[in-house]
Amino acid sequence: LMKGSANWGTIYPPQAPRLGCDIDILVRERDFDCIVYIIEGQGRRNLIDENRIFSNQQHYEYCYTIEKPPVSVEIHRGVAYPFVSSLNYNLMFQRSRPHPYYKDKRVRIFSPEERIIHTLIHTIRHASINVHEVIDSYLIMKKYRLKPKSVIKIASEYKLSDYSILYLDFVNRFFDLGKNFILADSNRRIFIKKKIFDFLFKKENQLNVRLRQILSFFLIDDIVDYLKYIKFYSGIRLKDIIYYYLPLKGRERCE
């Protein structure tokens, strides 16, 4: 379980959950097709654009609306597209732990540090930071007594050390993460990324979503990964566009 579902019964009491709009579940890649088969017998998959044939096939999350009981469920085979940070899913599953509220060891959550890491990836991907993400991050840090340095150390494994420093500094503006937490302004790389960070996450800067995302991906540690992501995503979208404009017989051959 991820995000609000992971936080319910851990940092928020069951009687007073932090409400969310859906249930996010990460499954192993080898189990993904089986899970999709099961859930499609219960609900309807939601597509943003049915014409994006290849994007819909390659997407790392499938979103479903279940009628009984009425709920939205997102089944993830990943937490982001490739190259948006360096993700080792085997390690994430190994480090995971049973959700304390459920009496079933198969219902699991990330380690506390990786719950923060997932928030980092989520905010980069959406190029926005919500109030509840800041509060969640502080409560996770407080409940599990995490030190910023330990989170930054784990974030470096995911090529997110620079962004983790900037994000935790942002959280520290609202909640005290400890008197020893100081942003490394003297580092020129961090200084430049801080300028991008502050520009992106100021409320008055209402850029187009795609422009915001392009800028936000500059905050990951490795610029090469950024370029690989652009190539990967552009390739999928180009296939979508070519397929859309193909004559019907050409589409049938592709299928």
Disulfide bonds with the S-S distance in Angstrom:
none
